[in-house]
Amino acid sequence: MSGRADGGRDGDRRLSRTRNDAKATDGPDPIAGDESMTGQDTYADDAPKPFPVRNTLLGVGGALALIGIWYGLHHKPADATKGVNQAPLVTVAIPGKTQITGTISVTGSIAARHDMPVGSVGEGGTIQSVLVNAGQWVKRGQLLAVIDRSVQLQQLANQQANVRVAQADARLAQANLDRALKLVGGGFISNADVDRLTATRDAANARVAVAQALLGETRAKIRRLDIVAPADGLLLDRSVEPGQIVGPSSGALFRVAEAGQMELKAKLSETDLAQLHVGQKVKVTPVGSATSYTGEIWQVSPIIDPASRQGMARISLAYAPDLRPGGFASAEIQSGMISAPLLPESALQADAQGSYVYIVGPGNKAQRRRVKLAMVTGKGVAIASGLSGNERVVLRAGAFLSEGETVDPRIERGQ
């Protein structure tokens, strides 16, 4: 009996362990559902408890609500911020006054200071010989070319013979008069005969003078068949060859630069031209050359071209091989020192009335200010009048501003 009782207890214990293992593996027993609803824990005492998910979700939701309230109170919409300040941002500077050494930079063409054309001034004819070439130095009166004169030489011989005939007639008339004067005292010749012989002698002498004048004219015509240099200088151009037929209408056959002197013809604005004077030194650099030459202003144009609003300054230069007529050169002219506000070109605007700038006045209002330019330098434009130097001048974007517009000025760094 006791053996069966012990066996029954062992079986109950095994069944209990089997049920406990099933609970641990499969979860709560469905039959124990009522116990779960009453809040009793159906897990074993040593099993881990689940995380309180519902409480966590409630806490996170509350935090997000608080963040949303703070953001709504402190954040301004982009549109609202944009509407607060719509004034354009502009860069300004207070230029003050600067000691400026004025330098006027110009370009122009090189030419002979006195370009002397040489042509045929006589009757013309066929070129017999040409004795010089371009680039040679010539002397005043030097023979440059010779025109055929065979016809003129025959005319010369004829005139010389006519002179001799006239002279013979004059000698005969004088001899007849001399004899008559010796006979008039003896009454052999009347005074009327003496008068007639005197008139004959005078006419003969006049014919001699006429013949001599014609001879001189022929000789002069022959001399004009020689084309000679009008002055000492450099022969710039030769446009004639032997055998060519030339005449007074043939134009220039040679060109001579008197004394070899050159000049730079530079066109300048009215403002720049007003700062120049005769005798002013100029530094000239031909295009393609590293050498600069010192010149001198010898003429300032007395007129201004109404179309271009420019005038001419002529700068004399001594001869140099690099200074070739027809070439281009740049020049720097020192125009003195002034004290004036200096602005970049971007600050300047222009209309039909002239140049102007924008300044920032009281209340940050844009104001248009008329100015007159003094000179243009490598560092900017000097202002002759219109600015004291203490204004806040708009450096850029002036073309987009209007009078009285409110702006947001910013001083340029370094100003």
C-alpha positions as CSV (number, residue, x, y, z in Angstrom):
1,M,0.0,0.0,0.0
2,S,2.7,2.4,0.9
3,G,4.4,1.6,-2.3
4,R,1.4,2.6,-4.4
5,A,0.9,5.7,-2.4
6,D,4.5,6.8,-3.0
7,G,4.1,6.1,-6.7
8,G,0.9,8.2,-6.9
9,R,2.7,11.2,-5.3
10,D,5.5,10.9,-7.7
11,G,3.1,10.9,-10.6
12,D,1.4,14.0,-9.3
13,R,4.7,15.8,-9.0
14,R,5.6,14.9,-12.5
15,L,2.3,16.2,-13.8
16,S,2.7,19.5,-11.9
17,R,6.2,20.0,-13.4
18,T,4.8,19.3,-16.9
19,R,2.1,21.9,-16.5
20,N,4.5,24.5,-15.2
21,D,6.8,23.9,-18.2
22,A,3.9,24.3,-20.6
23,K,3.0,27.6,-19.0
24,A,6.6,28.9,-19.2
25,T,6.7,27.9,-22.9
26,D,3.3,28.7,-24.3
27,G,2.3,31.7,-22.0
28,P,-0.7,31.9,-19.7
29,D,-3.1,29.1,-19.6
30,P,-6.3,29.9,-21.4
31,I,-8.3,28.6,-18.6
32,A,-6.7,31.1,-16.3
33,G,-8.0,34.1,-18.3
34,D,-10.1,35.4,-15.5
35,E,-7.1,35.7,-13.3
36,S,-5.4,37.9,-15.9
37,M,-8.4,40.2,-16.0
38,T,-8.3,40.6,-12.2
39,G,-4.7,41.9,-12.4
40,Q,-3.1,38.9,-10.9
41,D,0.3,38.0,-12.5
42,T,0.2,34.7,-14.1
43,Y,4.0,34.6,-14.7
44,A,6.3,32.8,-12.6
45,D,8.1,34.8,-9.9
46,D,11.4,34.6,-11.5
47,A,10.3,35.5,-15.2
48,P,11.1,39.1,-16.6
49,K,8.1,41.5,-16.6
50,P,7.1,43.4,-19.9
51,F,8.0,47.3,-20.4
52,P,5.1,49.7,-19.7
53,V,4.5,50.8,-23.3
54,R,1.4,52.8,-22.7
55,N,3.0,55.0,-20.1
56,T,6.0,55.6,-22.4
57,L,3.8,56.7,-25.3
58,L,1.9,59.1,-23.1
59,G,5.1,60.7,-21.9
60,V,6.5,61.2,-25.4
61,G,3.3,62.7,-26.6
62,G,3.3,65.3,-23.8
63,A,6.9,66.3,-24.5
64,L,6.1,66.8,-28.2
65,A,3.1,69.0,-27.3
66,L,5.3,71.2,-25.1
67,I,7.9,71.6,-27.9
68,G,5.2,72.6,-30.4
69,I,3.8,75.2,-28.0
70,W,7.3,76.7,-27.5
71,Y,8.1,76.8,-31.2
72,G,4.8,78.5,-32.0
73,L,5.5,81.2,-29.5
74,H,9.1,81.9,-30.4
75,H,9.4,81.2,-34.2
76,K,8.4,83.9,-36.7
77,P,7.3,82.8,-40.2
78,A,9.7,83.6,-43.1
79,D,7.1,85.8,-44.7
80,A,6.7,87.9,-41.6
81,T,10.5,88.4,-41.3
82,K,10.7,89.2,-44.9
83,G,8.0,91.9,-44.6
84,V,9.8,93.6,-41.7
85,N,12.9,94.8,-43.8
86,Q,12.6,95.1,-47.6
87,A,15.2,97.9,-48.0
88,P,17.9,96.9,-50.5
89,L,21.4,96.3,-49.2
90,V,24.0,98.7,-50.7
91,T,27.7,99.1,-50.2
92,V,28.9,102.6,-49.4
93,A,32.1,104.4,-48.6
94,I,33.1,107.8,-47.2
95,P,35.8,108.8,-49.7
96,G,37.4,111.7,-47.9
97,K,40.0,113.6,-50.0
98,T,43.1,112.2,-51.6
99,Q,46.2,113.9,-52.9
100,I,46.2,112.8,-56.5
101,T,48.9,113.1,-59.1
102,G,46.9,113.4,-62.3
103,T,47.9,111.1,-65.1
104,I,46.0,111.2,-68.4
105,S,46.5,108.1,-70.5
106,V,45.8,108.4,-74.2
107,T,46.5,106.7,-77.4
108,G,47.1,108.1,-80.9
109,S,48.8,107.8,-84.2
110,I,52.3,108.7,-85.0
111,A,53.0,111.1,-87.9
112,A,55.7,113.4,-89.2
113,R,55.4,116.8,-87.4
114,H,55.8,118.5,-90.8
115,D,55.0,116.1,-93.6
116,M,56.2,117.8,-96.8
117,P,54.8,116.4,-100.1
118,V,57.1,116.8,-103.1
119,G,55.7,116.6,-106.7
120,S,56.2,117.9,-110.2
121,V,55.7,121.6,-110.4
122,G,56.7,122.2,-114.0
123,E,55.3,121.2,-117.4
124,G,55.9,117.6,-116.5
125,G,57.1,114.8,-118.7
126,T,58.7,111.4,-118.5
127,I,60.8,110.5,-115.4
128,Q,64.3,110.0,-116.6
129,S,65.9,108.8,-113.2
130,V,65.1,108.6,-109.5
131,L,68.1,109.2,-107.3
132,V,66.8,108.4,-103.7
133,N,64.8,105.8,-101.8
134,A,62.5,105.9,-98.8
135,G,64.3,106.0,-95.5
136,Q,67.2,108.1,-96.7
137,W,68.1,111.4,-95.2
138,V,68.2,114.3,-97.7
139,K,69.4,117.8,-97.8
140,R,67.6,120.9,-98.9
141,G,67.9,121.3,-102.7
142,Q,69.1,117.7,-103.2
143,L,68.1,116.2,-106.5
144,L,65.5,113.5,-106.0
145,A,64.4,112.7,-109.6
146,V,65.0,114.1,-113.1
147,I,62.4,114.6,-115.8
148,D,63.3,114.3,-119.5
149,R,64.1,117.8,-120.9
150,S,65.1,117.2,-124.5
151,V,62.3,119.5,-125.9
152,Q,63.1,122.2,-123.4
153,L,66.8,122.1,-124.3
154,Q,65.9,122.9,-127.9
155,Q,63.7,125.7,-126.8
156,L,66.6,127.0,-124.7
157,A,68.9,127.0,-127.8
158,N,66.3,128.9,-129.8
159,Q,66.0,131.6,-127.1
160,Q,69.7,132.0,-126.8
161,A,69.9,132.6,-130.6
162,N,67.1,135.1,-130.3
163,V,69.0,137.0,-127.7
164,R,72.1,137.2,-129.9
165,V,70.0,138.5,-132.9
166,A,68.4,141.2,-130.7
167,Q,71.7,142.2,-129.3
168,A,73.2,142.6,-132.9
169,D,70.2,144.7,-134.0
170,A,70.7,146.9,-130.9
171,R,74.4,147.4,-131.6
172,L,73.6,148.4,-135.3
173,A,70.9,150.8,-134.2
174,Q,73.3,152.4,-131.7
175,A,76.0,152.8,-134.3
176,N,73.6,154.5,-136.8
177,L,72.5,156.9,-134.1
178,D,76.1,157.7,-133.2
179,R,77.0,158.6,-136.8
180,A,73.9,160.8,-137.2
181,L,74.8,162.8,-134.1
182,K,78.2,163.6,-135.6
183,L,76.5,164.8,-138.9
184,V,73.7,166.8,-137.4
185,G,76.0,169.7,-136.5
186,G,77.1,170.2,-140.1
187,G,73.4,170.2,-141.3
188,F,73.7,167.0,-143.2
189,I,71.0,165.2,-141.1
190,S,68.0,166.8,-139.7
191,N,66.8,166.5,-136.1
192,A,63.9,164.4,-137.3
193,D,66.3,161.8,-138.6
194,V,68.1,161.8,-135.3
195,D,64.9,161.2,-133.4
196,R,64.0,158.3,-135.7
197,L,67.4,156.7,-135.2
198,T,67.1,157.2,-131.5
199,A,63.7,155.4,-131.5
200,T,65.1,152.6,-133.6
201,R,68.0,152.1,-131.1
202,D,65.6,152.1,-128.2
203,A,63.4,149.5,-129.9
204,A,66.4,147.3,-130.6
205,N,67.4,147.4,-126.9
206,A,63.9,146.5,-125.9
207,R,63.9,143.5,-128.1
208,V,67.1,142.4,-126.5
209,A,65.4,142.6,-123.1
210,V,62.4,140.5,-124.4
211,A,64.7,137.9,-125.8
212,Q,66.6,137.7,-122.6
213,A,63.4,137.3,-120.6
214,L,62.2,134.5,-122.8
215,L,65.6,132.8,-122.3
216,G,65.3,133.2,-118.6
217,E,61.8,131.7,-118.6
218,T,63.0,128.7,-120.6
219,R,65.9,128.1,-118.2
220,A,63.5,128.3,-115.2
221,K,61.2,125.7,-116.8
222,I,64.2,123.4,-117.3
223,R,65.1,123.9,-113.6
224,R,61.6,122.9,-112.6
225,L,62.1,119.6,-114.3
226,D,64.5,118.7,-111.5
227,I,62.5,117.4,-108.5
228,V,64.5,118.5,-105.4
229,A,64.1,118.2,-101.6
230,P,62.4,121.2,-100.0
231,A,64.2,120.9,-96.7
232,D,66.6,118.7,-94.7
233,G,64.8,115.7,-93.4
234,L,63.9,112.0,-93.7
235,L,62.5,110.7,-96.9
236,L,59.3,108.9,-95.9
237,D,57.9,107.7,-99.2
238,R,58.7,107.4,-102.8
239,S,55.9,106.8,-105.3
240,V,57.6,107.3,-108.6
241,E,59.7,105.2,-111.0
242,P,61.7,105.8,-114.1
243,G,59.6,106.0,-117.2
244,Q,56.6,107.2,-115.4
245,I,54.8,110.3,-116.9
246,V,54.2,113.0,-114.3
247,G,52.7,116.4,-114.3
248,P,51.3,119.1,-111.9
249,S,48.2,116.9,-111.4
250,S,50.2,113.7,-110.5
251,G,50.1,114.4,-106.8
252,A,53.0,113.8,-104.3
253,L,55.9,111.8,-105.7
254,F,57.9,112.0,-102.5
255,R,57.2,112.8,-98.8
256,V,59.8,114.3,-96.5
257,A,59.6,114.6,-92.7
258,E,61.3,118.0,-92.0
259,A,64.3,117.4,-89.8
260,G,63.0,113.9,-89.1
261,Q,60.8,115.2,-86.4
262,M,57.7,113.1,-85.5
263,E,54.6,113.7,-83.5
264,L,51.8,111.9,-81.7
265,K,48.3,113.0,-82.5
266,A,46.1,112.2,-79.5
267,K,42.4,112.9,-79.2
268,L,41.2,113.8,-75.7
269,S,37.9,114.7,-74.0
270,E,37.1,118.3,-73.2
271,T,37.9,117.7,-69.5
272,D,41.3,116.3,-70.2
273,L,42.2,118.8,-72.9
274,A,41.5,121.6,-70.5
275,Q,44.4,120.4,-68.2
276,L,47.0,120.5,-71.0
277,H,49.3,123.3,-72.0
278,V,52.1,123.8,-74.6
279,G,55.5,122.7,-73.3
280,Q,54.1,119.9,-71.1
281,K,56.2,116.8,-71.0
282,V,54.7,113.5,-72.2
283,K,55.9,109.9,-72.0
284,V,55.2,108.0,-75.3
285,T,55.5,104.3,-75.9
286,P,55.1,102.9,-79.4
287,V,53.0,99.8,-79.8
288,G,55.2,96.7,-79.8
289,S,58.1,98.5,-78.2
290,A,59.5,98.3,-74.7
291,T,61.2,101.7,-75.0
292,S,59.5,104.9,-74.0
293,Y,60.4,108.4,-75.4
294,T,59.9,111.8,-73.9
295,G,57.9,114.2,-76.0
296,E,56.5,117.7,-75.5
297,I,53.1,119.1,-76.3
298,W,53.6,121.7,-79.0
299,Q,50.0,122.4,-80.0
300,V,46.6,122.0,-78.2
301,S,43.6,122.2,-80.5
302,P,41.7,125.4,-80.2
303,I,38.4,123.7,-81.2
304,I,36.3,120.7,-80.0
305,D,34.7,118.3,-82.5
306,P,30.9,118.8,-81.8
307,A,30.2,115.2,-82.8
308,S,32.8,113.4,-80.6
309,R,33.3,116.1,-78.0
310,Q,37.0,115.6,-78.3
311,G,40.0,117.8,-79.2
312,M,43.5,117.1,-80.6
313,A,46.8,117.4,-78.7
314,R,49.9,117.2,-80.8
315,I,53.1,115.9,-79.1
316,S,56.4,116.5,-80.8
317,L,59.0,113.7,-80.7
318,A,62.6,113.6,-81.9
319,Y,63.5,111.0,-84.5
320,A,63.8,107.4,-83.4
321,P,63.7,104.2,-85.5
322,D,60.7,102.9,-83.5
323,L,58.7,106.0,-84.2
324,R,57.2,105.1,-87.6
325,P,54.5,107.3,-89.2
326,G,51.2,105.6,-89.3
327,G,51.9,103.5,-86.2
328,F,50.1,103.7,-82.9
329,A,51.5,104.7,-79.5
330,S,50.3,105.2,-76.0
331,A,51.1,108.3,-73.9
332,E,51.0,109.3,-70.3
333,I,50.6,113.0,-69.5
334,Q,51.2,114.3,-66.0
335,S,48.4,116.8,-65.4
336,G,49.5,118.1,-61.9
337,M,48.4,117.3,-58.3
338,I,45.0,118.0,-56.8
339,S,43.2,117.1,-53.5
340,A,39.8,115.6,-54.3
341,P,37.5,112.7,-53.5
342,L,38.4,109.5,-55.3
343,L,35.7,107.1,-56.4
344,P,35.7,103.8,-58.4
345,E,34.1,104.0,-61.8
346,S,31.3,101.7,-60.6
347,A,30.0,104.5,-58.4
348,L,29.5,106.9,-61.3
349,Q,26.3,107.2,-63.4
350,A,25.6,109.4,-66.3
351,D,22.6,110.8,-68.2
352,A,21.9,113.6,-70.6
353,Q,22.7,116.3,-67.9
354,G,26.1,114.8,-67.0
355,S,27.6,112.6,-64.3
356,Y,26.1,111.9,-60.9
357,V,26.4,109.5,-57.9
358,Y,24.0,108.3,-55.2
359,I,24.7,109.2,-51.6
360,V,22.9,107.9,-48.5
361,G,21.3,110.8,-46.7
362,P,19.3,111.1,-43.4
363,G,16.9,108.3,-42.8
364,N,19.0,106.1,-45.1
365,K,17.3,107.7,-48.1
366,A,19.1,107.5,-51.5
367,Q,19.9,111.0,-52.9
368,R,21.2,111.8,-56.4
369,R,24.1,114.2,-56.4
370,R,25.5,115.8,-59.5
371,V,29.3,115.8,-59.8
372,K,32.0,117.1,-62.2
373,L,35.0,114.9,-63.0
374,A,38.5,116.2,-62.5
375,M,40.6,113.3,-64.0
376,V,40.7,109.6,-64.4
377,T,43.6,107.8,-62.7
378,G,44.6,104.2,-62.4
379,K,43.0,104.1,-58.9
380,G,39.7,105.7,-59.8
381,V,38.0,108.9,-60.8
382,A,38.8,112.2,-59.1
383,I,35.7,114.4,-58.4
384,A,36.2,118.1,-59.1
385,S,33.0,119.3,-57.5
386,G,29.7,118.0,-56.1
387,L,31.2,116.1,-53.2
388,S,32.9,117.2,-50.0
389,G,34.3,113.8,-49.2
390,N,32.2,113.2,-46.1
391,E,29.2,111.7,-47.8
392,R,28.2,108.1,-47.8
393,V,28.6,107.3,-51.5
394,V,27.0,104.2,-53.0
395,L,29.8,102.3,-54.7
396,R,27.7,99.8,-56.7
397,A,24.1,99.2,-57.8
398,G,23.5,102.9,-58.2
399,A,21.8,102.2,-61.5
400,F,19.1,100.3,-59.7
401,L,18.2,102.9,-57.1
402,S,15.7,105.8,-57.3
403,E,15.6,109.1,-55.6
404,G,14.3,108.9,-52.0
405,E,14.4,105.1,-51.9
406,T,15.2,103.7,-48.4
407,V,18.3,101.6,-48.4
408,D,20.3,99.4,-46.0
409,P,23.9,100.8,-46.2
410,R,26.9,98.8,-45.4
411,I,30.4,100.5,-45.1
412,E,32.8,98.7,-47.4
413,R,35.6,97.0,-45.4
414,G,38.8,99.0,-45.5
415,Q,37.0,102.3,-46.0
